């Protein structure tokens, strides 16, 4: 997709926040590239070059602006013009797949050769996988230098560089100054972790800001997540979200809060999670739908007579995601034919019985959710003893075994068609479960059309809901969240059996 340079310049001159993250501008006379919302004096049209990605600007020789901080710009959602392979590769690289793993391993995971992957990224983005990974590491390092109390060695480690020497060399080449000089600017600022630090993090907390496009309905996200907070694993307060984390052998806790003035959420994690910080960041971005373009969604949905008033009433409504895809898959199954409270209670029993203890310094956050490997080894009878029907216990066990065997790539929203088919083949899982799971895992057009709450909100049967929803593509997930909110309904609510699909359609 090529950029319309004149349209980009108009957006730049207006400092239109709706285009933040959509493009970047390089200024030929300074060699610096910026976000379109930068408060610096607008350069003349002839001095501007426009890029879709910050990494493209860097490849062309431009350095990131230290005023608007391009690394904070919101990213591009998965529905943007990008091939599925490239989207999957970019998501995995964003999560740190090349920090320790090889390009051959990543290509094998994606089902292609390393040569084919290089060609695909080169054709679509003009970048090699290594260059893209390097750009992502540098962006995270720069954010940590600005926002965290880590020393330069800690920044190098947390952002995926093998050594301080490597970080120093690449940072100076890319930004024209050393990491130490940026860290020096932070000296003298209070490094107190304060009451907002992640549980158990103390003075070793690592904080990073993740940008989004406003408006951002943060309170609505918390209102959705609060009733579903999993005892021992999650805690939702009036203004923030906290949870325990187990990722790639590292365990700890995180906290997320909104910082509206920065157009960003602030994520604080304990030092134990620093080695997997890129993976944590990628999951937080997806969970809180930070890469969404709310203006584009609203422009489409607000024209619909059924949704227009709802969309205008709650600007910036996001689709609540999930931090742990495996956890979300099990919770979707547990939610069949029971209420939100009932599903959350059952999931809590699963955590109490099989979750691993974790000392976070807070009794509300004391365990991590059990892994797929752990639950795959649990006899069905033990799962049923939690208060589950035998058929539901067998379904849980089957999902755990499939995930443990790598047969369900739930981490990859762009592969949702593949894992939907695999899930649907498991007895006890039907269309509502797969559609609801896809919605919670970041598929923007996912729509559980058999959902009882949606049918009630529209006063229609399933066929009428299906017909109406066709107008809302490709943003049907956002339509569902608006309808649930407006009708006071929630998607895991009251039992309702269908003749041919014995799962919940709440």
C-alpha positions as CSV (number, residue, x, y, z in Angstrom):
1,X,0.0,0.0,0.0
2,X,1.5,3.3,-1.1
3,X,1.1,6.5,0.9
4,X,-0.6,9.6,-0.6
5,X,2.2,12.2,0.2
6,X,-0.1,15.2,-0.1
7,X,-2.7,13.7,2.2
8,X,0.0,12.8,4.7
9,X,1.3,16.3,4.6
10,X,-2.2,17.7,5.3
11,X,-2.5,15.4,8.3
12,X,0.9,16.4,9.5
13,X,0.1,20.1,9.2
14,X,-3.1,19.5,11.2
15,X,-1.3,17.3,13.7
16,X,-4.2,14.9,13.3
17,X,-3.9,12.3,16.0
18,X,-6.0,9.8,14.0
19,X,-2.9,9.3,11.8
20,X,-0.5,8.7,14.7
21,X,1.2,5.4,13.8
22,X,-0.3,5.3,10.3
23,X,2.8,7.0,8.9
24,X,6.0,8.7,9.8
25,X,7.6,11.8,8.3
26,X,11.4,12.1,7.6
27,X,12.8,15.6,7.3
28,X,15.5,15.7,4.7
29,X,17.3,18.8,6.2
30,X,17.6,17.4,9.7
31,X,17.8,13.6,9.1
32,X,15.2,13.1,11.8
33,X,11.9,11.3,11.5
34,X,8.8,12.1,13.5
35,X,5.2,11.1,14.3
36,X,2.5,13.3,12.6
37,X,1.6,14.6,16.0
38,X,5.0,16.0,16.8
39,X,4.9,19.5,18.3
40,X,8.0,20.6,16.5
41,X,7.6,23.3,13.8
42,X,6.0,21.8,10.7
43,X,8.6,21.5,7.9
44,X,8.0,22.6,4.4
45,X,6.4,20.1,2.0
46,X,9.5,19.8,-0.1
47,X,11.5,18.7,2.9
48,X,9.2,15.8,3.9
49,X,9.4,12.1,3.0
50,X,6.7,9.8,4.3
51,X,7.0,6.2,5.5
52,X,4.6,3.5,6.7
53,X,6.9,2.2,9.4
54,X,9.5,3.8,11.6
55,X,11.8,0.9,10.6
56,X,11.5,2.1,6.9
57,X,12.6,5.6,7.9
58,X,15.5,4.2,9.8
59,X,16.5,2.1,6.8
60,X,16.5,5.2,4.7
61,X,19.0,6.8,7.2
62,X,16.7,8.9,9.4
63,X,17.0,9.1,13.2
64,X,14.1,9.0,15.6
65,X,12.9,12.3,17.1
66,X,13.6,12.6,20.8
67,X,10.7,15.0,21.2
68,X,7.7,13.0,19.9
69,X,9.4,9.6,20.4
70,X,8.3,7.5,17.4
71,X,8.7,4.3,19.5
72,X,5.5,5.3,21.4
73,X,3.4,5.5,18.2
74,X,0.6,3.0,18.2
75,X,1.2,0.1,15.7
76,X,-0.8,-1.1,12.8
77,X,-3.7,-3.5,13.4
78,X,-3.8,-6.9,11.9
79,X,-6.4,-5.8,9.3
80,X,-4.0,-3.4,7.6
81,X,-2.8,-4.2,4.1
82,X,-0.2,-6.8,4.8
83,X,0.0,-10.4,3.8
84,X,-0.9,-13.0,6.3
85,X,2.6,-14.4,6.4
86,X,4.2,-11.0,6.9
87,X,1.6,-10.2,9.6
88,X,2.4,-13.4,11.4
89,X,6.1,-12.9,11.1
90,X,5.9,-9.3,12.3
91,X,3.8,-10.4,15.3
92,X,6.4,-13.0,16.3
93,X,9.3,-10.7,15.8
94,X,7.5,-8.0,17.9
95,X,7.3,-10.6,20.6
96,X,11.0,-11.3,20.5
97,X,11.2,-14.4,18.4
98,X,14.6,-13.5,17.0
99,X,16.1,-12.3,20.3
100,X,17.4,-15.8,21.0
101,X,15.8,-17.9,18.3
102,X,17.1,-18.2,14.8
103,X,15.5,-17.1,11.5
104,X,15.4,-20.7,10.4
105,X,13.4,-21.6,13.5
106,X,10.9,-18.7,13.0
107,X,10.5,-19.6,9.3
108,X,9.8,-23.3,10.3
109,X,7.2,-22.2,12.8
110,X,5.5,-20.2,10.1
111,X,5.7,-23.1,7.6
112,X,8.1,-21.5,5.1
113,X,11.8,-21.4,4.4
114,X,14.0,-18.7,5.7
115,X,14.7,-17.5,2.2
116,X,10.9,-17.2,1.5
117,X,10.4,-15.3,4.7
118,X,13.2,-12.8,3.8
119,X,11.7,-12.3,0.4
120,X,8.2,-11.8,1.7
121,X,9.3,-9.1,4.3
122,X,11.5,-7.5,1.7
123,X,8.7,-7.3,-0.9
124,X,6.1,-6.0,1.6
125,X,8.1,-3.9,4.0
126,X,11.4,-3.3,2.3
127,X,13.2,-4.8,5.3
128,X,14.9,-8.0,6.2
129,X,13.7,-9.9,9.3
130,X,16.9,-9.1,11.1
131,X,16.6,-5.4,10.3
132,X,13.0,-5.4,11.6
133,X,14.0,-7.2,14.8
134,X,16.8,-4.8,15.3
135,X,14.5,-1.8,14.9
136,X,12.0,-3.3,17.4
137,X,14.8,-3.9,19.9
138,X,16.1,-0.3,19.5
139,X,12.6,1.1,19.9
140,X,12.2,-0.8,23.2
141,X,15.6,0.1,24.4
142,X,14.9,3.8,23.7
143,X,11.6,3.6,25.6
144,X,13.3,1.9,28.6
145,X,16.0,4.6,28.6
146,X,13.3,7.2,28.8
147,X,10.8,5.6,31.1
148,X,12.5,3.0,33.4
149,X,15.2,3.2,36.1
150,X,17.2,0.4,34.5
151,X,20.9,1.0,33.9
152,X,22.2,0.6,30.4
153,X,23.2,-3.0,31.0
154,X,19.7,-3.8,32.2
155,X,18.2,-2.0,29.1
156,X,20.4,-4.0,26.8
157,X,19.3,-7.2,28.5
158,X,15.6,-6.4,28.6
159,X,15.4,-5.2,25.0
160,X,17.0,-8.4,23.6
161,X,20.6,-7.3,22.9
162,X,23.3,-9.8,23.7
163,X,25.7,-7.2,25.1
164,X,26.0,-3.5,26.1
165,X,28.6,-3.1,23.3
166,X,26.1,-4.2,20.7
167,X,23.4,-1.9,22.1
168,X,25.9,1.0,22.2
169,X,27.0,0.5,18.6
170,X,23.6,0.1,17.1
171,X,22.0,2.9,19.2
172,X,24.6,5.4,18.3
173,X,24.4,4.5,14.6
174,X,20.6,4.8,14.6
175,X,20.0,7.8,16.9
176,X,23.3,9.7,16.7
177,X,23.9,9.6,20.4
178,X,24.8,7.0,23.0
179,X,22.4,5.2,25.4
180,X,24.4,6.7,28.3
181,X,23.6,10.2,27.2
182,X,19.9,9.4,27.2
183,X,20.2,7.7,30.6
184,X,22.0,10.7,31.9
185,X,19.0,12.9,31.1
186,X,16.9,10.7,33.3
187,X,19.4,11.1,36.3
188,X,18.0,13.1,39.1
189,X,14.4,12.0,38.5
190,X,12.7,10.1,41.3
191,X,13.2,6.4,40.8
192,X,10.8,5.5,43.5
193,X,8.6,2.6,42.4
194,X,5.7,4.1,44.3
195,X,2.3,2.7,45.0
196,X,1.8,2.0,41.3
197,X,4.7,-0.5,40.9
198,X,3.9,-4.0,40.0
199,X,3.3,-6.3,42.9
200,X,6.6,-7.6,44.3
201,X,8.6,-5.4,41.9
202,X,10.0,-2.9,44.3
203,X,12.9,-0.8,43.1
204,X,13.7,-3.3,40.4
205,X,10.5,-2.6,38.6
206,X,10.7,-2.1,34.8
207,X,8.3,0.5,33.3
208,X,7.5,1.1,29.7
209,X,4.8,3.2,27.9
210,X,2.8,1.7,25.0
211,X,1.1,4.3,22.8
212,X,-2.4,4.2,21.4
213,X,-4.7,6.3,19.2
214,X,-7.2,8.2,21.2
215,X,-10.0,8.2,22.1
216,X,-9.4,5.3,24.5
217,X,-12.3,4.0,26.7
218,X,-10.1,2.6,29.5
219,X,-12.8,2.5,32.1
220,X,-15.0,0.4,29.8
221,X,-12.2,-2.1,29.4
222,X,-11.8,-2.4,33.2
223,X,-15.6,-2.7,33.6
224,X,-15.6,-5.7,31.3
225,X,-12.5,-7.3,32.9
226,X,-13.4,-6.7,36.5
227,X,-16.2,-9.2,36.9
228,X,-14.1,-11.8,35.1
229,X,-10.9,-11.2,37.2
230,X,-9.5,-14.6,38.1
231,X,-8.8,-15.0,41.8
232,X,-5.2,-15.5,42.5
233,X,-4.2,-14.5,39.0
234,X,-5.9,-11.1,38.2
235,X,-6.9,-8.0,40.1
236,X,-8.8,-5.1,38.6
237,X,-9.1,-1.9,40.6
238,X,-10.8,1.4,39.8
239,X,-8.0,2.5,37.5
240,X,-5.7,-0.4,36.8
241,X,-5.2,-4.0,35.8
242,X,-2.8,-6.4,37.5
243,X,-2.0,-10.0,37.0
244,X,0.6,-12.8,37.4
245,X,2.6,-13.9,34.4
246,X,4.3,-17.2,33.4
247,X,6.1,-16.8,30.1
248,X,8.9,-18.8,28.6
249,X,10.1,-20.0,31.9
250,X,9.9,-16.6,33.6
251,X,7.3,-15.8,36.3
252,X,6.3,-12.5,37.9
253,X,3.6,-9.9,37.9
254,X,2.6,-6.8,35.9
255,X,0.5,-3.8,36.3
256,X,-1.2,-1.7,33.6
257,X,-2.6,1.8,34.0
258,X,-3.8,4.5,31.6
259,X,-1.8,7.7,31.1
260,X,-4.1,9.8,29.0
261,X,-1.7,12.8,28.8
262,X,0.9,10.6,27.1
263,X,-1.7,8.8,24.9
264,X,-0.2,5.6,26.3
265,X,-0.7,2.9,28.9
266,X,2.1,2.4,31.4
267,X,3.2,-1.2,32.0
268,X,5.2,-2.0,35.0
269,X,6.7,-5.5,35.5
270,X,9.0,-7.0,38.1
271,X,12.7,-7.6,37.1
272,X,12.0,-11.3,36.9
273,X,10.1,-10.6,33.6
274,X,12.7,-8.4,32.1
275,X,14.2,-11.2,29.9
276,X,10.7,-11.7,28.2
277,X,9.7,-8.0,28.2
278,X,9.2,-8.0,24.4
279,X,6.7,-10.9,24.7
280,X,4.9,-9.2,27.7
281,X,4.6,-6.0,25.7
282,X,3.2,-7.8,22.7
283,X,0.6,-9.5,24.9
284,X,-0.4,-6.3,26.6
285,X,-0.8,-4.5,23.3
286,X,-3.2,-7.2,22.1
287,X,-5.1,-7.5,25.4
288,X,-6.0,-3.9,25.5
289,X,-6.4,-3.5,21.7
290,X,-3.8,-0.7,21.6
291,X,-3.2,-1.0,17.9
292,X,-6.8,-0.3,17.0
293,X,-7.8,2.8,15.0
294,X,-10.9,4.0,16.8
295,X,-11.7,6.7,14.2
296,X,-11.7,4.2,11.4
297,X,-14.0,1.8,13.4
298,X,-16.3,4.6,14.4
299,X,-16.5,6.1,10.9
300,X,-17.8,2.7,9.6
301,X,-20.1,1.6,12.4
302,X,-21.6,5.1,13.2
303,X,-23.3,5.1,9.8
304,X,-25.3,2.0,10.8
305,X,-28.9,2.9,12.1
306,X,-28.6,0.1,14.7
307,X,-25.2,1.1,16.0
308,X,-24.8,4.8,15.3
309,X,-26.1,6.2,18.6
310,X,-24.2,3.5,20.6
311,X,-20.9,4.3,18.9
312,X,-21.2,8.0,19.4
313,X,-22.2,7.5,23.1
314,X,-18.9,5.6,23.9
315,X,-16.0,6.8,21.8
316,X,-12.9,4.7,21.7
317,X,-14.5,1.5,22.9
318,X,-12.0,-1.3,22.5
319,X,-12.4,-5.1,22.2
320,X,-11.2,-6.6,25.5
321,X,-8.5,-9.2,24.7
322,X,-6.7,-11.8,26.7
323,X,-3.2,-11.9,28.0
324,X,-2.8,-15.7,27.8
325,X,-4.5,-17.4,24.8
326,X,-4.5,-20.8,26.4
327,X,-6.0,-19.5,29.5
328,X,-8.7,-17.8,27.5
329,X,-9.5,-20.9,25.5
330,X,-10.1,-22.9,28.7
331,X,-12.2,-20.1,30.2
332,X,-14.3,-19.9,27.1
333,X,-15.0,-23.7,27.5
334,X,-15.7,-23.3,31.2
335,X,-18.2,-20.5,30.4
336,X,-20.5,-22.8,28.4
337,X,-23.9,-23.0,29.9
338,X,-23.0,-21.0,33.1
339,X,-23.0,-17.4,34.2
340,X,-20.0,-15.1,34.3
341,X,-19.7,-15.6,38.0
342,X,-20.0,-19.4,37.6
343,X,-17.4,-19.6,34.9
344,X,-15.0,-17.4,36.9
345,X,-15.5,-19.6,40.0
346,X,-14.7,-22.8,38.0
347,X,-11.6,-21.2,36.5
348,X,-10.6,-20.1,40.1
349,X,-10.8,-23.7,41.2
350,X,-8.6,-24.8,38.3
351,X,-6.0,-22.2,39.4
352,X,-6.2,-23.2,43.1
353,X,-5.8,-26.9,42.3
354,X,-3.2,-26.8,39.5
355,X,-1.7,-23.3,39.3
356,X,1.9,-22.8,40.6
357,X,2.3,-20.6,43.7
358,X,4.0,-17.2,43.2
359,X,5.2,-14.8,45.8
360,X,4.2,-11.3,44.6
361,X,3.8,-9.6,48.0
362,X,0.0,-9.4,47.5
363,X,-2.3,-12.2,48.5
364,X,-4.7,-11.4,45.6
365,X,-2.0,-12.4,43.2
366,X,-0.5,-15.6,44.5
367,X,-0.6,-18.1,41.6
368,X,0.0,-18.4,37.9
369,X,-2.5,-20.0,35.5
370,X,-1.6,-23.7,34.9
371,X,0.2,-24.4,31.7
372,X,-1.1,-26.6,28.9
373,X,1.6,-29.2,29.7
374,X,0.4,-29.3,33.3
375,X,-3.2,-29.8,32.5
376,X,-2.6,-32.2,29.7
377,X,-1.2,-34.6,32.2
378,X,-4.2,-34.3,34.6
379,X,-6.7,-37.2,34.5
380,X,-10.2,-36.3,33.3
381,X,-11.6,-37.5,36.6
382,X,-9.6,-34.8,38.5
383,X,-10.8,-32.1,36.3
384,X,-14.4,-33.3,36.7
385,X,-13.9,-33.2,40.5
386,X,-13.7,-29.4,40.3
387,X,-17.5,-29.4,39.7
388,X,-17.6,-30.0,35.9
389,X,-19.7,-32.3,33.9
390,X,-17.7,-35.3,32.6
391,X,-18.1,-34.1,29.0
392,X,-16.8,-30.6,29.9
393,X,-13.8,-32.1,31.6
394,X,-13.0,-34.2,28.6
395,X,-13.2,-31.1,26.4
396,X,-10.8,-29.2,28.7
397,X,-8.4,-32.1,28.6
398,X,-8.5,-32.3,24.8
399,X,-7.8,-28.5,24.5
400,X,-4.9,-28.8,26.9
401,X,-3.4,-31.7,25.0
402,X,-3.8,-30.0,21.7
403,X,-2.1,-26.9,22.9
404,X,0.7,-28.8,24.6
405,X,1.3,-30.6,21.3
406,X,1.5,-27.4,19.4
407,X,-1.6,-28.1,17.4
408,X,-3.5,-24.9,18.3
409,X,-1.5,-21.8,17.3
410,X,-3.6,-19.5,19.5
411,X,-0.8,-17.0,19.9
412,X,-1.3,-16.0,16.3
413,X,-4.6,-14.1,15.5
414,X,-3.9,-14.2,11.8
415,X,-4.0,-18.1,12.0
416,X,-7.5,-18.1,13.5
417,X,-9.0,-20.0,10.6
418,X,-6.6,-22.9,11.2
419,X,-7.1,-23.0,15.0
420,X,-10.9,-22.5,14.6
421,X,-11.0,-25.7,12.5
422,X,-8.8,-27.6,15.0
423,X,-10.9,-26.5,17.9
424,X,-14.2,-27.3,16.2
425,X,-13.0,-30.8,15.7
426,X,-12.9,-31.3,19.5
427,X,-16.1,-32.7,20.9
428,X,-17.9,-30.1,23.1
429,X,-16.8,-27.1,21.1
430,X,-19.1,-25.4,18.7
431,X,-19.5,-22.1,16.8
432,X,-20.1,-19.8,19.8
433,X,-17.0,-20.9,21.6
434,X,-14.7,-20.5,18.6
435,X,-16.2,-17.1,17.6
436,X,-16.0,-15.8,21.2
437,X,-12.5,-17.0,21.6
438,X,-11.5,-15.4,18.3
439,X,-13.0,-12.1,19.4
440,X,-11.0,-12.2,22.7
441,X,-7.8,-13.1,20.9
442,X,-7.8,-10.1,18.7
443,X,-9.7,-11.0,15.5
444,X,-11.5,-7.7,14.7
445,X,-14.2,-9.3,12.6
446,X,-15.0,-12.2,14.9
447,X,-18.7,-12.3,15.8
448,X,-20.5,-14.9,17.9
449,X,-23.8,-14.6,16.0
450,X,-25.6,-17.2,18.1
451,X,-24.9,-15.2,21.3
452,X,-28.0,-14.8,23.4
453,X,-26.9,-11.4,24.6
454,X,-26.6,-10.1,21.1
455,X,-29.9,-11.5,20.1
456,X,-31.6,-9.8,23.1
457,X,-29.8,-6.5,22.4
458,X,-31.1,-6.6,18.8
459,X,-34.5,-8.2,19.6
460,X,-33.8,-10.7,16.9
461,X,-33.3,-14.3,16.2
462,X,-29.9,-15.7,15.1
463,X,-30.7,-15.4,11.4
464,X,-31.6,-11.7,11.8
465,X,-28.5,-11.0,13.9
466,X,-26.4,-12.7,11.1
467,X,-28.0,-10.6,8.5
468,X,-27.5,-7.3,10.4
469,X,-23.9,-8.1,11.3
470,X,-22.9,-8.4,7.6
471,X,-23.1,-4.6,7.4
472,X,-20.5,-4.2,10.2
473,X,-17.7,-6.0,8.5
474,X,-14.7,-5.9,9.1
475,X,-15.3,-4.5,12.6
476,X,-18.0,-6.9,13.9
477,X,-16.1,-7.6,17.1
478,X,-16.4,-3.9,18.0
479,X,-20.1,-4.0,17.1
480,X,-20.6,-6.9,19.5
481,X,-18.9,-5.1,22.4
482,X,-21.0,-2.0,21.8
483,X,-24.2,-4.2,21.8
484,X,-23.2,-6.1,25.0
485,X,-22.4,-2.9,26.8
486,X,-25.5,-1.0,25.7
487,X,-27.9,-3.8,26.6
488,X,-26.3,-4.5,29.9
489,X,-25.6,-8.0,28.7
490,X,-22.4,-10.0,29.0
491,X,-21.2,-12.8,26.8
492,X,-21.0,-15.6,29.4
493,X,-24.5,-15.5,30.7
494,X,-27.3,-17.9,31.4
495,X,-27.6,-21.4,30.0
496,X,-29.2,-21.9,26.7
497,X,-29.0,-25.1,24.8
498,X,-29.4,-25.3,21.1
499,X,-30.7,-28.5,19.4
500,X,-27.5,-29.1,17.4
501,X,-24.9,-27.3,19.4
502,X,-24.6,-28.3,23.1
503,X,-22.6,-25.3,24.2
504,X,-23.6,-22.0,25.6
505,X,-25.1,-19.3,23.5
506,X,-25.4,-16.6,26.1
